[in-house]
């Protein structure tokens, strides 16, 4: 796995404040990222596709689009599944064409819009067109965000053949690579399905960008919940070696503020079973084993809804090793 460290470096359009430090003992990591959403149909389909491979990703919606198309419950579902949300300006503005103060206002408006939906301000920023403009040095001190760029851009908005995209990604392969895509096209779904299938078969794993986890995320998301809302949470640890998978995380339902929330687990699509209950500080920890020798090894986690309304919340799916 590649460890991402915040440093100031200069790269081509899409350059960011991260460098890659490979861990030779771990599986290679790909960071899938999706700009310009959400789309009312394609984004939910993409979330289910990512779940089917136990993949995590990072999303950079424009503030204008997500405020118009999604509500807090829908946005929390994306976070529950283990993905991250970052700032992509309010209206997909080219910041290099704005004054410093106008650019700051544009980015701050997007952060405020995301906070309304998630409960916290985003900790990472992706500039439209890769153009940060005059606020590069102000992103962290004034807006509390690091810059999230990319290392591979197949430009699927041009409608290239899928094989051309795969060939391009092959030429850009590196542990910790960050792939730029857009969750507003049919083609993206087909590309992602091929990427997930091909790279999973080769032993790659798909993780969200660590810098996009806000320090206050857990407490802020819990504080934003009200009675009747579906539970919120996240699987934070999924250690997967030769034995059972160890899962740790947190889950919170405002209708059960003292803890004891049931955590359900489904292995290989079998009947869900309660595997743990949250502690007083709303945490859970459990181990899960493969159901049978020829199974898919897909483990899906749910936080049970205990209120009169709402629904169980998916905390994402994770791949068990073949061992």
C-alpha positions in Angstrom: 0.0 0.0 0.0 1.2 3.5 -0.7 1.4 5.9 2.2 0.4 9.5 1.2 2.4 12.2 2.8 1.5 15.9 2.7 4.3 17.8 1.1 4.6 20.7 -1.3 5.5 19.4 -4.8 4.7 20.6 -8.3 3.2 18.3 -10.9 1.3 18.7 -14.1 -2.3 19.6 -14.2 -3.8 17.6 -11.4 -0.7 17.9 -9.3 -1.2 17.6 -5.6 0.5 17.9 -2.2 1.1 14.1 -1.9 4.0 11.9 -2.8 4.0 8.1 -3.0 6.0 6.0 -0.6 5.6 2.3 -1.6 5.3 -0.5 0.9 6.8 -3.4 -0.9 5.1 -5.9 1.5 1.6 -4.8 0.7 -0.7 -5.1 -2.3 -0.5 -2.3 -4.8 -3.2 0.4 -4.2 -5.3 2.3 -6.7 -7.2 5.4 -5.7 -10.3 5.8 -7.9 -11.7 9.3 -7.7 -14.8 10.8 -9.3 -15.4 14.4 -10.2 -18.4 16.6 -11.1 -21.2 14.4 -9.6 -23.4 13.3 -8.1 -25.7 12.0 -10.8 -29.2 10.9 -9.8 -28.8 7.5 -11.5 -25.2 6.8 -12.2 -23.7 7.6 -8.8 -25.9 5.1 -6.9 -25.1 2.5 -9.5 -21.4 3.2 -9.1 -21.7 2.8 -5.3 -23.2 -0.6 -5.7 -20.5 -1.6 -8.3 -17.7 -0.5 -5.9 -19.3 -2.5 -3.1 -19.4 -5.6 -5.3 -15.6 -5.5 -5.3 -15.1 -4.2 -1.7 -13.6 -1.0 -3.2 -13.4 2.4 -1.6 -13.2 5.6 -3.6 -13.1 9.4 -3.3 -15.7 11.7 -4.7 -15.4 15.4 -5.6 -18.9 16.7 -6.4 -19.5 20.4 -7.2 -21.3 22.1 -4.3 -24.0 23.3 -6.7 -24.8 19.8 -8.0 -24.8 17.9 -4.7 -26.9 20.6 -3.0 -29.5 20.4 -5.8 -29.6 16.6 -6.2 -28.8 15.0 -2.8 -30.0 15.3 0.7 -28.1 14.5 4.0 -29.4 10.9 4.2 -28.2 10.1 0.6 -24.8 11.8 1.2 -24.3 10.0 4.5 -24.9 6.7 2.7 -21.9 7.4 0.5 -19.8 8.1 3.6 -21.2 5.1 5.5 -19.9 2.8 2.7 -16.3 4.0 3.4 -15.9 6.6 0.6 -14.8 10.2 1.1 -16.2 13.5 -0.2 -14.0 16.5 -1.1 -14.4 20.1 -2.3 -14.6 20.7 -6.1 -15.7 24.4 -5.9 -19.3 25.4 -6.0 -19.9 25.7 -9.7 -16.8 24.1 -11.3 -15.0 27.4 -11.6 -11.6 27.8 -13.2 -9.9 29.4 -10.1 -7.0 30.8 -12.3 -9.5 33.2 -13.8 -10.7 34.6 -10.5 -9.2 37.0 -8.0 -7.8 35.6 -4.8 -10.8 36.7 -2.8 -13.3 35.5 -5.3 -11.6 32.1 -5.5 -11.6 31.8 -1.7 -15.3 32.7 -1.6 -16.1 30.1 -4.3 -14.3 27.3 -2.4 -15.6 28.3 1.0 -19.2 28.3 -0.3 -18.7 24.7 -1.5 -17.3 23.7 1.9 -20.3 25.2 3.6 -22.7 23.4 1.3 -21.0 20.0 2.0 -21.0 20.7 5.7 -24.8 21.1 5.6 -25.0 17.6 4.0 -22.3 15.7 5.9 -22.0 17.6 9.2 -18.3 18.5 8.7 -16.2 20.6 6.4 -14.1 18.7 3.8 -10.4 18.3 4.4 -9.3 17.9 0.7 -9.8 20.0 -2.4 -9.6 19.2 -6.1 -9.3 22.1 -8.5 -11.4 22.0 -11.7 -9.1 21.6 -14.7 -6.2 21.3 -12.2 -6.1 25.1 -12.0 -5.7 26.1 -8.3 -4.9 29.7 -9.3 -3.9 32.3 -6.7 -5.1 30.4 -3.6 -2.7 27.5 -3.6 -0.8 28.7 -0.6 -4.0 29.6 1.2 -5.8 26.2 0.9 -4.5 24.8 4.1 -4.1 27.8 6.4 -7.3 29.6 5.4 -9.6 26.7 4.3 -8.2 23.7 6.1 -7.8 21.5 3.1 -5.0 19.7 1.3 -4.8 19.5 -2.5 -5.9 16.3 -4.1 -4.6 15.8 -7.6 -4.3 12.8 -9.9 -1.7 10.8 -11.6 -3.8 9.2 -14.4 -6.6 10.9 -16.4 -8.0 8.7 -19.1 -10.4 11.6 -20.2 -13.4 9.3 -20.5 -15.5 12.4 -21.2 -14.1 12.0 -24.7 -15.8 8.7 -25.0 -12.7 6.7 -25.8 -12.8 2.9 -26.4 -12.6 1.0 -23.1 -9.5 -0.9 -24.3 -7.8 2.4 -25.0 -8.5 3.5 -21.4 -7.2 0.2 -20.0 -4.0 0.5 -22.1 -3.5 4.1 -20.9 -3.9 3.1 -17.2 -1.4 0.2 -17.8 1.1 2.8 -19.0 0.6 4.9 -15.9 0.6 2.1 -13.3 2.3 2.8 -10.0 1.5 1.9 -6.4 -0.7 4.6 -5.0 -1.9 5.9 -8.4 -4.8 8.3 -8.4 -7.2 7.9 -11.3 -9.5 10.7 -12.3 -13.0 9.8 -13.6 -16.5 11.3 -13.6 -19.6 9.8 -12.0 -22.0 11.3 -14.6 -21.5 8.9 -17.6 -22.6 5.4 -18.7 -19.2 4.8 -20.0 -17.6 5.5 -16.6 -19.6 2.6 -15.2 -18.3 0.2 -17.8 -14.7 1.4 -17.4 -14.9 1.1 -13.6 -16.3 -2.5 -13.9 -13.4 -3.5 -16.1 -10.8 -1.8 -13.9 -12.2 -3.4 -10.8 -12.3 -6.8 -12.4 -8.9 -6.7 -14.1 -6.9 -5.1 -11.3 -8.6 -7.1 -8.5 -7.6 -10.3 -10.4 -4.0 -9.0 -10.4 -4.0 -8.4 -6.6 -4.6 -4.7 -6.5 -6.8 -3.1 -3.9 -8.9 0.1 -4.1 -8.8 2.6 -1.3 -10.1 6.2 -0.6 -7.6 9.0 -0.4 -6.6 9.2 3.3 -6.1 13.0 3.3 -9.9 13.3 2.6 -10.8 12.0 6.0 -11.6 15.1 8.2 -10.3 14.9 11.8 -13.8 15.8 13.1 -15.7 13.5 10.8 -17.0 11.0 13.3 -18.1 13.4 16.0 -19.6 15.8 13.5 -21.6 13.2 11.7 -23.0 11.8 14.9 -23.9 15.3 16.1 -25.8 16.0 12.9 -28.1 13.0 13.4 -31.7 13.4 14.7 -34.2 10.9 15.9 -35.7 9.0 12.9 -32.6 9.3 10.8 -31.0 6.1 9.6 -27.8 5.1 11.4 -24.4 6.5 10.4 -21.0 4.9 10.7 -17.9 3.6 9.0 -15.7 0.5 9.0 -12.3 2.0 9.8 -10.2 -1.2 10.0 -10.5 -4.3 7.8 -7.4 -6.4 8.3 -7.4 -9.3 5.9 -4.7 -11.9 6.2 -4.6 -15.7 6.0 -7.2 -16.1 8.7 -10.5 -14.4 9.5 -11.0 -10.7 8.6 -11.0 -8.3 11.5 -13.4 -5.4 11.2 -13.5 -2.4 13.5 -15.4 0.8 13.2 -18.2 2.9 14.7 -22.0 3.3 14.2 -24.5 5.6 15.7 -28.3 5.8 15.8 -29.8 8.9 17.4 -32.7 6.6 18.6 -30.1 4.6 20.7 -27.7 7.2 22.1 -26.4 4.9 24.8 -25.0 2.4 22.4 -25.9 -1.3 21.9 -26.7 -0.8 18.2 -26.8 -4.2 16.4 -24.2 -4.6 13.6 -25.3 -7.2 11.0 -22.9 -9.0 8.7 -23.6 -10.8 5.4 -21.0 -13.2 4.1 -21.3 -14.3 0.5 -24.9 -13.2 0.3 -26.1 -15.6 3.0 -28.6 -14.7 5.7 -27.5 -11.6 7.6 -26.6 -12.2 11.2 -25.9 -9.9 14.2 -22.2 -10.2 14.8 -21.7 -7.4 17.3 -23.3 -4.5 19.1 -21.8 -1.1 19.6 -20.2 -0.1 22.9 -21.1 3.0 24.9 -18.7 5.0 22.7 -20.5 3.6 19.6 -17.6 1.3 18.5 -17.7 -2.3 17.3 -15.0 -5.0 16.6 -15.5 -8.4 15.2 -13.9 -11.1 13.1 -15.5 -12.7 10.0 -14.6 -15.9 8.2 -15.2 -17.2 4.7 -18.5 -19.1 4.4 -17.3 -21.8 2.1 -14.2 -22.8 0.1 -15.6 -21.7 -3.3 -17.4 -18.6 -2.1 -16.8 -15.0 -3.4 -15.5 -13.9 0.0 -17.6 -10.7 0.0 -18.4 -9.5 3.5 -21.1 -6.7 3.8 -21.7 -4.8 7.0 -24.9 -3.1 8.1 -25.9 -0.9 11.1 -29.4 -1.8 12.1 -32.0 0.9 12.3 -33.7 0.9 15.7 -36.1 3.9 15.2 -39.7 3.8 14.1 -38.6 5.1 10.7 -35.6 4.9 8.4 -33.7 1.8 7.3 -30.6 -0.3 8.0 -27.5 1.5 6.8 -24.9 -0.2 4.7 -21.3 0.2 6.0 -19.9 -1.2 2.8 -18.6 -4.5 1.6 -15.1 -5.9 1.9 -13.3 -8.7 0.2 -12.0 -11.7 2.2 -8.7 -13.1 1.2 -8.6 -16.6 -0.4 -6.6 -18.0 2.5 
